Amino acid sequence: MLLEIKTADELRDPVLEARWAERREGPQAEVLRYILGAFVERGGPIPVRDIEAALAGRTAAQARQALATLDETDLIFLEEGVVRLAYPFSATPTPFVVRLEDGQERFACCAIDALGIAPMLGARVVIRSRCHHCGEPLELAVDATGLLGADDVMVWVGRREAGERRVCTSL
């Protein structure tokens, strides 16, 4: 098996990026911003009733419709009355632990999501995971500009199979 190494620019998909930007706009954008803020502030899962109560000016039905749209477009995972996942955050433990500036820890859905939290927040974070190749523990500092002092780290990107939501499985 041949290992193909690509740069981040070579992996970019402008069509996919445009589709994701479109998903983050519209009437559900305020709901998504609230959910992401809640994951940062207190972690997840985020109960639907909390989302409904927090969104002044929206009825519970409007909030639920926005949540359904976000779930259908794969920006959140809604199950049993709670948001269990809102990219880049997971309420379920994953191999990607992100320590925020205030010391709180959150789980990221995948390696790319873990790396994206620092620029999303405009803050320095520390990511803990394991090396895909040897299994050794990794601890990486990241800020809005990228990795700090870890020039030899690579992200392993696998092919997404039908029905799978995450692509990047390891650092």
N, C-alpha and C positions, 0 to 999 in steps of 0.2 A: 504494500500500500504506500503510495506516494503522499507525503505531507506537503500540502500547498500552503505557503505562507503569504499572507496579503497584509497590506497596510490598512489602516482604518478608512482612508480615502477610497481604496479599492473595494471595500466592502459596502460603501454607501449605496443606497438605493433611493434616488430622488423621487421615484413614483411612490414608494412606500412612505418616505418622509412626508410627502405632500398629503397622502391619505391620513397619516397620523395627525398632521397639523389640522386638517379639516375636522377630524374627530374631536379635537380639543376645543373647537370653537362651537358657537351656537348656544342654544338655551341650556345645555347640560354643562357648559364650561364652569359656571359658578359652583355647581354641585361637585364637580371634579376637584376644583381648587379647595373647597371645604374638606373633602375626603383626604386629599394629600396633606393638607395642613394638620388634620387630625392624626394621621399616621405619624407625622413628624413630632407633633406635640405629645401624644400619649401612646402611640403604637396602635395596633389593631388587634382584633377585628373592630370595625366601626358599626355599631347597631343602626339600622335604618331609622329607628325612632329618634335617635340623636340627630341624624341628618335632617329629618323632617322638622324637628324642633328648632334647629339652628338656622334654617333658611327662611328668614322673615320675608314676607311678600309672596311666598309660594304656598300653595295648598299641599297637603300630604300627597294627593294624587299627582300633582305636578312634579313633586320631588321623586315619587316612585317611577314616573314615566322617564324622568331624566336618568335615574339609576338603571332602568331597563335598557335605555339607549346606550349608556356607558358600558353595560355588561355585554350587550349585543355586538358592540364595536371593539370588544376586547381591551378596554382600558381599565376595567375593574372586573372582579369576579364576585358576584353576589350569590350568596347561598344561605338559606335558612334565616333570612332576616338580618344578615350582617354582610358587610363588605369584608371579604377575607384577603383580597389582593387589590391593590391599586398601583399599577406600575409607576415607580420601581419598587414599591414596598409589598411585603408579604406578612400577613399575620401568623402564618405557619413557619416554624423554624426551617431555615434553608442553610446550605453550606456557606452563605455569604452574609456575615455579620458586619454591620456598619455602626461604628461608634461615632455619635454626633459630638459637636463641640462641647455640649453640656454634660457629656459622659453617658448619656442614654444610648442604648443599643437598639437597632432596628434590623430586621432581616430584609435583604434585597432578593428579588426574584431570580436574578442570574448575575453573571459577572459584569455584563455591560450595564445592567441596572445599578449594581453596586458602584461602578466607576462613575455613573452619571449623577449620583446623589450630591456630590460636592458642588458641581456646577449648577445643579438645580437650586441648591440652597445658598450658593455663593459663600460657602463655608468650607473649612478644612474638616475632613473626616478621616477615620482610620478603618480600613477594611481588613477583616480576618477571614481567611479561607484556607484551602489546602492546594498544593501544587498538583495539577492534573497529571503530570508526568511521574513524580516520585511520592506524592502524598504528604510531603513535609508541610508543616504549618507555614502560612504566609501572613505577614502583617504589612499592609501598604498604606502609606499616608497619601491622601489625594486632596487637592484643592481645586478651585474653579479652572485652573489652567491645565490640570492633569496630574499624573503620578509625580510624587516628590522623591527623587533619589532611587528610582527603581527602573532603570532603563532597560533591563534585561527581562522584564515580565511580558508574557504574551497571554492573550485571551484565546481559549480554544472554542471555536464555533462549529457546532455540528449542524447537520441538515435537519430541518424541522419536518417531522412526519405529520400526516393528516391528523387533525384533532389536538396536536400539541400546541401549547401556548408559549413555551419558553424555548429559546434557541441556544443561548450561551450557557454552558454548563460548568465551566471551570476556568481558573486562572493558572 
